[in-house]
Amino acid sequence: MATIVKSETFEVIHCASCSVSFCMSAAYIAARRSDRKSFYCPNGHSQWFPGETDKDRAQKLAGQLDQERTRLQQERERSEAYANQLAISQRTRKAVSTRLRKVKARVGHGVCPCCNRTFEQLAKHMATKHPSFAKSAAEA
């Protein structure tokens, strides 16, 4: 006659309703924890393991990861837009500064900025009364 020896691990569970102690296999408990299906105590009371499963936690973390990726992408786009706007404003400021410098130089030499005519009196006035005006415009 053949003899079979089997070793299995059991865990003690206490009923939430009647507090009776009973044993279930570790594999069965693991299965009920993961699928959250109900099981019964020897007195017939329905039991289940509350809480979220590993699968639920993984889905929750995956959702959080997707949200974080979306937020990061939006921040990158916002940063790029700000950098582009900053570059445009710097180019605009430089263009305005260059144009102002040219107008000041022309006025310093007696040229009207509106009609582009040269006035000797304006040129003499600028040279005698404001000699540094044309020089500062050329240096700026």
DSSP file (Angstrom, degrees, kcal/mol; ACC not computed):
  #  RESIDUE AA STRUCTURE BP1 BP2  ACC     N-H-->O    O-->H-N    N-H-->O    O-->H-N    TCO  KAPPA ALPHA  PHI   PSI    X-CA   Y-CA   Z-CA
    1    1 A M              0   0    0      0, 0.0     2,-0.3     0, 0.0     0, 0.0   0.000 360.0 360.0 360.0 139.3    0.0    0.0    0.0
    2    2 A A        -     0   0    0      2,-0.0     2,-0.5     1,-0.0     0, 0.0  -0.631 360.0-148.8 -90.7 144.4    1.3    3.5   -0.9
    3    3 A T        -     0   0    0     -2,-0.3     2,-0.5     2,-0.0    -1,-0.0  -0.942   6.9-161.3-113.9 132.4    1.5    6.3    1.6
    4    4 A I        -     0   0    0     -2,-0.5     2,-0.5     2,-0.0    -2,-0.0  -0.952   2.3-165.5-114.2 129.1    1.1    9.9    0.6
    5    5 A V        -     0   0    0     -2,-0.5     2,-0.4     2,-0.0    -2,-0.0  -0.965   8.1-175.9-115.3 126.7    2.3   12.7    2.8
    6    6 A K        -     0   0    0     -2,-0.5     2,-0.5     2,-0.0    -2,-0.0  -0.974  10.1-160.0-125.1 135.4    1.1   16.2    2.1
    7    7 A S        +     0   0    0     -2,-0.4     2,-0.3     2,-0.0    -2,-0.0  -0.962  18.9 166.7-115.5 127.1    2.2   19.4    3.9
    8    8 A E        -     0   0    0     -2,-0.5     2,-0.5    18,-0.0    -2,-0.0  -0.992  29.9-128.1-140.8 146.3    0.0   22.4    3.8
    9    9 A T        -     0   0    0     -2,-0.3    17,-2.2     2,-0.0     2,-0.3  -0.805  24.1-169.4 -98.8 132.5    0.0   25.7    5.8
   10   10 A F  E     -A   25   0A   0     -2,-0.5     2,-0.4    15,-0.2    15,-0.2  -0.898   8.2-149.9-118.7 149.8   -3.2   26.9    7.4
   11   11 A E  E     -A   24   0A   0     13,-3.2    13,-2.1    -2,-0.3     2,-0.4  -0.923  19.6-120.6-118.2 146.0   -4.0   30.2    9.0
   12   12 A V  E     -A   23   0A   0     -2,-0.4     2,-0.4    11,-0.2    11,-0.2  -0.717  30.2-172.5 -87.6 130.6   -6.4   30.8   11.8
   13   13 A I  E     -A   22   0A   0      9,-3.8     9,-2.7    -2,-0.4     2,-0.5  -0.924  13.1-146.1-120.6 146.3   -9.3   33.2   11.1
   14   14 A H  E     -A   21   0A   0     -2,-0.4     7,-0.2     7,-0.2     2,-0.1  -0.954  24.5-116.9-113.8 132.0  -11.8   34.6   13.6
   15   15 A C     >  -     0   0    0      5,-2.3     4,-1.1    -2,-0.5    32,-0.1  -0.418  12.9-143.8 -66.5 136.9  -15.4   35.2   12.4
   16   16 A A  T  4 S+     0   0    0      2,-0.1    -1,-0.1     1,-0.1    31,-0.1   0.738  97.1  40.8 -73.6 -22.9  -16.4   38.9   12.6
   17   17 A S  T  4 S+     0   0    0      3,-0.1    -1,-0.1    29,-0.1    -2,-0.0   0.913 133.4  12.9 -91.5 -51.2  -19.9   38.0   13.7
   18   18 A C  T  4 S-     0   0    0      2,-0.1    -2,-0.1    27,-0.0    -1,-0.0   0.460  88.6-129.9-111.4  -2.3  -19.6   35.1   16.2
   19   19 A S     <  +     0   0    0     -4,-1.1     2,-0.2     1,-0.2    -3,-0.1   0.625  50.5 155.2  63.7  17.3  -15.8   35.1   16.9
   20   20 A V        -     0   0    0     -6,-0.1    -5,-2.3     1,-0.1     2,-0.4  -0.526  40.8-128.2 -71.8 141.8  -15.5   31.4   16.3
   21   21 A S  E     +A   14   0A   0     -7,-0.2     2,-0.3    -2,-0.2    -7,-0.2  -0.748  36.9 161.7 -91.8 137.0  -11.9   30.4   15.3
   22   22 A F  E     -A   13   0A   0     -9,-2.7    -9,-3.8    -2,-0.4     2,-0.3  -0.971  29.7-121.3-149.8 162.8  -11.4   28.4   12.1
   23   23 A C  E     +A   12   0A   0     -2,-0.3     2,-0.3   -11,-0.2   -11,-0.2  -0.823  22.4 178.1-112.1 145.3   -8.6   27.5    9.7
   24   24 A M  E     -A   11   0A   0    -13,-2.1   -13,-3.2    -2,-0.3    -2,-0.0  -0.970  38.1 -95.9-137.7 154.3   -8.2   28.1    6.0
   25   25 A S  E  >  -A   10   0A   0     -2,-0.3     4,-2.3   -15,-0.2   -15,-0.2  -0.336  29.5-121.9 -69.2 152.4   -5.3   27.3    3.7
   26   26 A A  H  > S+     0   0    0    -17,-2.2     4,-2.4     1,-0.2     5,-0.2   0.863 113.2  53.8 -62.6 -36.2   -2.8   30.1    3.0
   27   27 A A  H  > S+     0   0    0    -18,-0.3     4,-2.2     2,-0.2    -1,-0.2   0.904 108.7  48.4 -65.9 -41.0   -3.5   29.8   -0.7
   28   28 A Y  H  > S+     0   0    0      2,-0.2     4,-2.4     1,-0.2    -2,-0.2   0.906 111.9  49.3 -66.0 -41.1   -7.3   30.1   -0.2
   29   29 A I  H  X S+     0   0    0     -4,-2.3     4,-2.3     2,-0.2    -2,-0.2   0.916 110.5  50.5 -63.7 -42.6   -6.8   33.2    2.0
   30   30 A A  H  X S+     0   0    0     -4,-2.4     4,-1.8     1,-0.2    -1,-0.2   0.900 110.6  50.0 -62.0 -40.3   -4.5   34.8   -0.6
   31   31 A A  H  X S+     0   0    0     -4,-2.2     4,-2.5     1,-0.2     5,-0.3   0.917 111.8  47.2 -64.9 -42.8   -7.1   34.1   -3.4
   32   32 A R  H  X S+     0   0    0     -4,-2.4     4,-1.7     1,-0.2    17,-0.3   0.839 110.3  53.1 -69.3 -32.2   -9.9   35.7   -1.3
   33   33 A R  H  < S+     0   0    0     -4,-2.3    -1,-0.2    -5,-0.2    -2,-0.2   0.880 113.7  42.8 -68.1 -35.9   -7.7   38.7   -0.5
   34   34 A S  H  < S+     0   0    0     -4,-1.8    -2,-0.2    -5,-0.2    -1,-0.2   0.892 125.9  30.3 -79.8 -38.9   -7.0   39.3   -4.2
   35   35 A D  H  < S-     0   0    0     -4,-2.5    -2,-0.2    -5,-0.2    -3,-0.2   0.592  92.6-141.1 -97.0  -9.0  -10.5   38.8   -5.6
   36   36 A R     <  +     0   0    0     -4,-1.7    -3,-0.1    -5,-0.3    -4,-0.1   0.753  44.1 155.4  56.0  29.7  -12.4   40.0   -2.5
   37   37 A K        -     0   0    0     -6,-0.2    12,-0.4    -5,-0.2    -1,-0.2  -0.450  45.0-103.3 -78.1 160.5  -15.0   37.3   -2.8
   38   38 A S        -     0   0    0     10,-0.1     2,-0.3    -2,-0.1    10,-0.2  -0.478  34.7-175.2 -85.9 157.4  -16.9   36.2    0.3
   39   39 A F  E     -B   47   0B   0      8,-2.1     8,-3.5    -2,-0.1     2,-0.4  -0.867  19.7-119.9-139.6 172.7  -16.3   33.1    2.3
   40   40 A Y  E     -B   46   0B   0     -2,-0.3     6,-0.2     6,-0.2   -25,-0.0  -0.910   8.7-131.0-126.2 144.8  -18.2   31.6    5.3
   41   41 A C    >   -     0   0    0      4,-2.0     3,-2.3    -2,-0.4   -20,-0.1  -0.385  45.1 -95.6 -78.4 167.7  -17.4   30.7    8.8
   42   42 A P  T 3  S+     0   0    0      0, 0.0    -1,-0.1     0, 0.0   -21,-0.0   0.753 127.4  56.7 -58.9 -22.3  -18.4   27.2   10.1
   43   43 A N  T 3  S-     0   0    0      2,-0.1    -3,-0.0   -23,-0.1     0, 0.0   0.445 122.9-105.1 -88.7   0.1  -21.6   28.8   11.6
   44   44 A G    <   +     0   0    0     -3,-2.3     2,-0.3     1,-0.3    -4,-0.0   0.549  68.4 147.0  93.6   8.3  -22.6   30.2    8.1
   45   45 A H        -     0   0    0      1,-0.1    -4,-2.0     0, 0.0    -1,-0.3  -0.627  49.7-120.0 -80.5 135.0  -21.7   33.9    8.5
   46   46 A S  E     -B   40   0B   0     -2,-0.3     2,-0.3    -6,-0.2    -6,-0.2  -0.527  36.5-179.1 -74.7 135.8  -20.5   35.6    5.4
   47   47 A Q  E     +B   39   0B   0     -8,-3.5    -8,-2.1    -2,-0.2     2,-0.3  -0.880   9.2 171.5-129.7 160.9  -16.9   37.1    5.6
   48   48 A W        -     0   0    0     -2,-0.3   -10,-0.1   -10,-0.2   -15,-0.1  -0.964  36.0-109.5-161.1 162.7  -14.6   39.0    3.2
   49   49 A F        -     0   0    0    -12,-0.4    -2,-0.0   -17,-0.3     2,-0.0  -0.874  36.8-148.6 -98.5 117.9  -11.3   40.8    3.3
   50   50 A P        +     0   0    0      0, 0.0     2,-0.1     0, 0.0   -14,-0.1  -0.231  49.8  60.0 -78.0 172.1  -11.8   44.5    3.0
   51   51 A G  S    S-     0   0    0    -15,-0.1     2,-0.3     2,-0.0    -2,-0.1  -0.260  87.0 -53.5 101.1 174.3   -9.4   46.9    1.4
   52   52 A E        -     0   0    0     -2,-0.1     2,-0.1     1,-0.1   -16,-0.0  -0.601  49.5-128.5 -90.8 149.1   -7.8   47.3   -2.0
   53   53 A T     >  -     0   0    0     -2,-0.3     4,-2.5   -19,-0.1     5,-0.2  -0.329  29.5-102.7 -86.2 172.0   -6.0   44.6   -3.8
   54   54 A D  H  > S+     0   0    0      1,-0.2     4,-2.6     2,-0.2     5,-0.2   0.876 125.0  54.1 -62.1 -36.1   -2.6   44.8   -5.4
   55   55 A K  H  > S+     0   0    0      2,-0.2     4,-2.4     1,-0.2    -1,-0.2   0.914 108.1  48.8 -64.4 -42.4   -4.2   45.1   -8.8
   56   56 A D  H  > S+     0   0    0      2,-0.2     4,-2.4     1,-0.2    -2,-0.2   0.921 112.4  48.2 -62.6 -44.0   -6.3   48.1   -7.5
   57   57 A R  H  X S+     0   0    0     -4,-2.5     4,-2.8     2,-0.2    -2,-0.2   0.895 110.6  51.3 -63.3 -40.0   -3.2   49.8   -6.1
   58   58 A A  H  X S+     0   0    0     -4,-2.6     4,-2.4     2,-0.2    -1,-0.2   0.909 111.3  47.6 -64.4 -41.2   -1.3   49.2   -9.3
   59   59 A Q  H  X S+     0   0    0     -4,-2.4     4,-2.3     2,-0.2    -2,-0.2   0.899 112.3  49.8 -65.5 -39.7   -4.2   50.8  -11.3
   60   60 A K  H  X S+     0   0    0     -4,-2.4     4,-2.2     2,-0.2    -2,-0.2   0.926 112.5  46.4 -64.1 -45.1   -4.4   53.7   -8.9
   61   61 A L  H  X S+     0   0    0     -4,-2.8     4,-2.5     2,-0.2    -2,-0.2   0.876 110.6  53.3 -66.1 -36.7   -0.6   54.3   -9.2
   62   62 A A  H  X S+     0   0    0     -4,-2.4     4,-2.3     2,-0.2    -1,-0.2   0.904 109.4  49.2 -63.8 -40.1   -0.7   54.0  -13.0
   63   63 A G  H  X S+     0   0    0     -4,-2.3     4,-2.3     2,-0.2    -2,-0.2   0.906 111.4  48.6 -63.9 -41.6   -3.5   56.6  -13.0
   64   64 A Q  H  X S+     0   0    0     -4,-2.2     4,-2.5     2,-0.2    -2,-0.2   0.892 110.2  52.2 -64.3 -39.4   -1.4   58.9  -10.8
   65   65 A L  H  X S+     0   0    0     -4,-2.5     4,-2.5     2,-0.2    -2,-0.2   0.914 109.2  49.4 -63.4 -42.9    1.6   58.3  -13.1
   66   66 A D  H  X S+     0   0    0     -4,-2.3     4,-2.4     2,-0.2    -2,-0.2   0.911 111.3  49.4 -62.0 -42.4   -0.4   59.3  -16.1
   67   67 A Q  H  X S+     0   0    0     -4,-2.3     4,-2.5     1,-0.2    -2,-0.2   0.908 111.4  49.2 -62.5 -41.3   -1.6   62.5  -14.4
   68   68 A E  H  X S+     0   0    0     -4,-2.5     4,-2.5     2,-0.2    -2,-0.2   0.891 110.4  50.3 -66.8 -39.3    1.9   63.3  -13.4
   69   69 A R  H  X S+     0   0    0     -4,-2.5     4,-2.5     2,-0.2    -1,-0.2   0.913 111.3  48.9 -64.0 -41.9    3.2   62.8  -16.9
   70   70 A T  H  X S+     0   0    0     -4,-2.4     4,-2.3     2,-0.2    -2,-0.2   0.921 112.0  48.4 -62.8 -44.2    0.4   65.0  -18.3
   71   71 A R  H  X S+     0   0    0     -4,-2.5     4,-2.3     1,-0.2    -2,-0.2   0.904 111.4  50.4 -63.1 -41.2    1.2   67.7  -15.7
   72   72 A L  H  X S+     0   0    0     -4,-2.5     4,-2.3     2,-0.2    -2,-0.2   0.910 110.0  49.9 -63.5 -42.6    4.9   67.5  -16.6
   73   73 A Q  H  X S+     0   0    0     -4,-2.5     4,-2.4     2,-0.2    -2,-0.2   0.906 110.9  49.7 -63.0 -41.5    4.1   67.8  -20.3
   74   74 A Q  H  X S+     0   0    0     -4,-2.3     4,-2.6     1,-0.2    -2,-0.2   0.898 110.4  50.4 -63.7 -40.1    2.0   70.9  -19.6
   75   75 A E  H  X S+     0   0    0     -4,-2.3     4,-2.5     2,-0.2    -2,-0.2   0.896 110.2  50.2 -65.1 -39.7    4.7   72.4  -17.6
   76   76 A R  H  X S+     0   0    0     -4,-2.3     4,-2.7     2,-0.2    -2,-0.2   0.931 111.9  47.3 -62.6 -45.3    7.2   71.8  -20.4
   77   77 A E  H  X S+     0   0    0     -4,-2.4     4,-2.4     1,-0.2    -2,-0.2   0.907 113.0  49.0 -62.8 -41.6    4.9   73.4  -22.9
   78   78 A R  H  X S+     0   0    0     -4,-2.6     4,-2.3     2,-0.2    -1,-0.2   0.901 112.0  49.2 -63.8 -40.9    4.3   76.4  -20.6
   79   79 A S  H  X S+     0   0    0     -4,-2.5     4,-2.5     2,-0.2    -2,-0.2   0.909 111.3  48.7 -65.5 -42.8    8.1   76.8  -20.0
   80   80 A E  H  X S+     0   0    0     -4,-2.7     4,-2.5     2,-0.2    -2,-0.2   0.903 111.1  50.6 -63.9 -40.5    8.8   76.7  -23.8
   81   81 A A  H  X S+     0   0    0     -4,-2.4     4,-2.5     2,-0.2    -2,-0.2   0.906 111.4  48.3 -63.5 -41.1    6.1   79.2  -24.4
   82   82 A Y  H  X S+     0   0    0     -4,-2.3     4,-2.6     2,-0.2    -2,-0.2   0.911 111.1  50.3 -65.5 -41.2    7.6   81.5  -21.8
   83   83 A A  H  X S+     0   0    0     -4,-2.5     4,-2.4     2,-0.2    -2,-0.2   0.907 111.8  48.0 -63.4 -41.4   11.1   81.1  -23.2
   84   84 A N  H  X S+     0   0    0     -4,-2.5     4,-2.4     2,-0.2    -1,-0.2   0.913 112.3  48.9 -64.4 -42.1    9.8   81.9  -26.7
   85   85 A Q  H  X S+     0   0    0     -4,-2.5     4,-2.4     1,-0.2    -2,-0.2   0.902 111.5  49.9 -64.3 -40.3    7.9   85.0  -25.4
   86   86 A L  H  X S+     0   0    0     -4,-2.6     4,-2.2     2,-0.2    -2,-0.2   0.911 110.4  49.6 -64.1 -42.9   11.1   86.1  -23.5
   87   87 A A  H  X S+     0   0    0     -4,-2.4     4,-2.4     1,-0.2    -2,-0.2   0.903 111.5  49.5 -63.2 -41.2   13.2   85.7  -26.6
   88   88 A I  H  X S+     0   0    0     -4,-2.4     4,-2.6     1,-0.2    -2,-0.2   0.917 111.2  48.6 -64.1 -43.2   10.7   87.7  -28.7
   89   89 A S  H  X S+     0   0    0     -4,-2.4     4,-2.6     2,-0.2    -1,-0.2   0.869 111.2  50.5 -67.3 -34.6   10.6   90.5  -26.1
   90   90 A Q  H  X S+     0   0    0     -4,-2.2     4,-2.3     2,-0.2    -1,-0.2   0.913 112.1  46.8 -67.8 -41.5   14.4   90.6  -25.9
   91   91 A R  H  X S+     0   0    0     -4,-2.4     4,-2.4     2,-0.2    -2,-0.2   0.908 113.5  49.3 -65.0 -40.2   14.6   90.9  -29.7
   92   92 A T  H  X S+     0   0    0     -4,-2.6     4,-2.6     2,-0.2     5,-0.2   0.929 111.1  49.0 -63.8 -45.3   11.9   93.6  -29.7
   93   93 A R  H  X S+     0   0    0     -4,-2.6     4,-2.5     1,-0.2    -1,-0.2   0.898 112.1  48.7 -61.7 -40.3   13.7   95.5  -27.0
   94   94 A K  H  X S+     0   0    0     -4,-2.3     4,-2.5     2,-0.2    -1,-0.2   0.901 111.6  49.5 -66.7 -40.0   17.0   95.3  -28.9
   95   95 A A  H  X S+     0   0    0     -4,-2.4     4,-2.4     2,-0.2    -2,-0.2   0.915 112.9  46.6 -65.2 -42.4   15.3   96.4  -32.2
   96   96 A V  H  X S+     0   0    0     -4,-2.6     4,-2.7     2,-0.2    -2,-0.2   0.915 112.5  50.5 -65.3 -42.3   13.6   99.4  -30.4
   97   97 A S  H  X S+     0   0    0     -4,-2.5     4,-2.4    -5,-0.2    -2,-0.2   0.913 111.4  48.3 -61.8 -42.8   16.9  100.3  -28.7
   98   98 A T  H  X S+     0   0    0     -4,-2.5     4,-2.1     2,-0.2    -2,-0.2   0.922 112.5  48.4 -63.4 -44.0   18.8  100.2  -32.1
   99   99 A R  H  X S+     0   0    0     -4,-2.4     4,-2.3     1,-0.2    -2,-0.2   0.910 111.8  49.3 -63.8 -42.2   16.1  102.3  -33.8
  100  100 A L  H  X S+     0   0    0     -4,-2.7     4,-2.8     1,-0.2     5,-0.2   0.907 109.2  52.4 -63.0 -42.1   16.2  104.9  -31.0
  101  101 A R  H  X S+     0   0    0     -4,-2.4     4,-2.1     1,-0.2    -1,-0.2   0.906 110.6  48.0 -60.5 -41.6   20.0  105.0  -31.1
  102  102 A K  H  X S+     0   0    0     -4,-2.1     4,-2.3     2,-0.2    -2,-0.2   0.903 111.9  49.0 -66.6 -41.3   19.8  105.7  -34.9
  103  103 A V  H  X S+     0   0    0     -4,-2.3     4,-2.8     1,-0.2     5,-0.2   0.921 111.0  50.3 -65.1 -42.8   17.1  108.4  -34.5
  104  104 A K  H  X S+     0   0    0     -4,-2.8     4,-2.8     1,-0.2    -1,-0.2   0.904 110.2  50.5 -61.9 -40.1   19.1  110.1  -31.7
  105  105 A A  H  X S+     0   0    0     -4,-2.1     4,-1.1    -5,-0.2    -1,-0.2   0.916 111.7  47.2 -64.1 -42.0   22.3  110.1  -33.9
  106  106 A R  H  <>S+     0   0    0     -4,-2.3     5,-2.6     2,-0.2     3,-0.4   0.919 113.4  47.6 -66.1 -42.1   20.4  111.6  -36.8
  107  107 A V  H ><5S+     0   0    0     -4,-2.8     3,-1.9     1,-0.2    -2,-0.2   0.902 107.5  57.3 -64.8 -39.0   18.8  114.3  -34.6
  108  108 A G  H 3<5S+     0   0    0     -4,-2.8    -1,-0.2     1,-0.3    -2,-0.2   0.794 106.8  49.3 -61.0 -26.5   22.2  115.0  -33.1
  109  109 A H  T 3<5S-     0   0    0     -4,-1.1    -1,-0.3    -3,-0.4    14,-0.2   0.325 127.4 -99.7 -94.9   7.2   23.4  115.7  -36.6
  110  110 A G  T < 5S+     0   0    0     -3,-1.9     9,-2.9     1,-0.3     2,-0.5   0.645  74.7 140.4  91.7  15.8   20.5  118.1  -37.3
  111  111 A V  B   < -C  118   0C   0     -5,-2.6    -1,-0.3     7,-0.2     7,-0.2  -0.811  53.1-124.5 -97.3 130.5   18.2  115.8  -39.3
  112  112 A C     >  -     0   0    0      5,-3.0     4,-1.5    -2,-0.5     5,-0.1  -0.549  12.1-145.3 -70.2 129.5   14.4  116.0  -38.5
  113  113 A P  T  4 S+     0   0    0      0, 0.0    -1,-0.1     0, 0.0    -9,-0.0   0.702  94.5  46.0 -71.3 -17.0   13.1  112.6  -37.6
  114  114 A C  T  4 S+     0   0    0      3,-0.1    -2,-0.0     1,-0.1    -3,-0.0   0.918 128.4  16.7 -90.1 -50.7    9.8  113.3  -39.3
  115  115 A C  T  4 S-     0   0    0      2,-0.1     3,-0.1     0, 0.0    -1,-0.1   0.445  91.3-128.9-107.4  -0.6   10.6  114.8  -42.7
  116  116 A N     <  +     0   0    0     -4,-1.5     2,-0.3     1,-0.2    -5,-0.0   0.727  58.5 142.5  60.2  25.2   14.3  113.8  -42.9
  117  117 A R        -     0   0    0     -5,-0.1    -5,-3.0     2,-0.0     2,-0.5  -0.716  50.6-124.3 -93.8 149.4   15.4  117.3  -43.8
  118  118 A T  B     -C  111   0C   0     -2,-0.3     2,-0.5    -7,-0.2    -7,-0.2  -0.790  20.8-163.7 -94.7 132.2   18.6  118.7  -42.4
  119  119 A F     >  -     0   0    0     -9,-2.9     4,-2.2    -2,-0.5     5,-0.2  -0.970  10.5-157.4-118.5 120.5   18.4  121.9  -40.4
  120  120 A E  H  > S+     0   0    0     -2,-0.5     4,-2.8     1,-0.2     5,-0.2   0.890  94.7  53.0 -63.4 -39.9   21.7  123.8  -39.9
  121  121 A Q  H  > S+     0   0    0      1,-0.2     4,-2.9     2,-0.2    -1,-0.2   0.902 109.6  48.2 -64.9 -39.7   20.4  125.6  -36.8
  122  122 A L  H  > S+     0   0    0      2,-0.2     4,-2.7   -12,-0.2   -12,-0.2   0.903 112.4  49.5 -64.9 -40.8   19.3  122.3  -35.2
  123  123 A A  H  X S+     0   0    0     -4,-2.2     4,-2.1   -13,-0.3    -2,-0.2   0.917 113.9  45.1 -64.4 -43.2   22.7  120.8  -36.0
  124  124 A K  H  X S+     0   0    0     -4,-2.8     4,-2.5     2,-0.2     5,-0.3   0.922 113.6  50.3 -65.6 -43.7   24.5  123.9  -34.5
  125  125 A H  H  X>S+     0   0    0     -4,-2.9     4,-2.9     1,-0.2     5,-0.8   0.933 112.6  45.9 -59.6 -47.5   22.2  123.9  -31.5
  126  126 A M  H  X5S+     0   0    0     -4,-2.7     4,-0.8     1,-0.2     7,-0.3   0.883 114.2  49.1 -64.2 -38.4   22.9  120.1  -30.8
  127  127 A A  H  <5S+     0   0    0     -4,-2.1    -1,-0.2    -5,-0.2    -2,-0.2   0.874 122.0  32.1 -70.8 -36.5   26.6  120.6  -31.3
  128  128 A T  H  <5S+     0   0    0     -4,-2.5    -2,-0.2    -5,-0.1    -3,-0.2   0.902 130.1  29.4 -89.3 -43.6   26.9  123.6  -29.0
  129  129 A K  H  <5S+     0   0    0     -4,-2.9    -3,-0.2    -5,-0.3    -2,-0.1   0.794 133.6  25.1 -90.1 -30.4   24.3  123.0  -26.3
  130  130 A H    >X< +     0   0    0     -4,-0.8     3,-1.3    -5,-0.8     4,-0.6  -0.468  66.4 153.4-132.0  62.0   24.1  119.2  -26.2
  131  131 A P  H 3> S+     0   0    0      0, 0.0     4,-0.8     0, 0.0     3,-0.2   0.796  74.8  53.8 -66.1 -27.7   27.5  117.9  -27.5
  132  132 A S  H 3> S+     0   0    0      1,-0.2     4,-2.9     2,-0.1     5,-0.2   0.617  90.0  79.9 -82.3  -9.8   27.2  114.6  -25.6
  133  133 A F  H <> S+     0   0    0     -3,-1.3     4,-1.9    -7,-0.3    -1,-0.2   0.954  97.5  38.7 -64.2 -51.7   23.8  113.8  -27.0
  134  134 A A  H  X S+     0   0    0     -4,-0.6     4,-1.9     2,-0.2    -1,-0.2   0.869 117.7  51.4 -67.3 -36.6   25.0  112.4  -30.4
  135  135 A K  H  X S+     0   0    0     -4,-0.8     4,-1.9     2,-0.2    -2,-0.2   0.916 111.0  46.8 -67.7 -41.7   28.0  110.7  -28.7
  136  136 A S  H  X S+     0   0    0     -4,-2.9     4,-1.7     1,-0.2    -1,-0.2   0.849 111.5  52.1 -68.6 -32.2   25.9  109.0  -26.1
  137  137 A A  H  < S+     0   0    0     -4,-1.9    -1,-0.2    -5,-0.2    -2,-0.2   0.880 109.9  48.9 -69.0 -37.1   23.5  107.9  -28.9
  138  138 A A  H  < S+     0   0    0     -4,-1.9    -2,-0.2     1,-0.2    -1,-0.2   0.847 114.2  45.8 -70.7 -33.3   26.3  106.4  -30.9
  139  139 A E  H  <        0   0    0     -4,-1.9    -2,-0.2     1,-0.2    -1,-0.2   0.792 360.0 360.0 -79.7 -28.8   27.7  104.6  -27.8
  140  140 A A     <        0   0    0     -4,-1.7    -1,-0.2    -5,-0.2    -2,-0.1   0.479 360.0 360.0 -70.9 360.0   24.4  103.2  -26.7
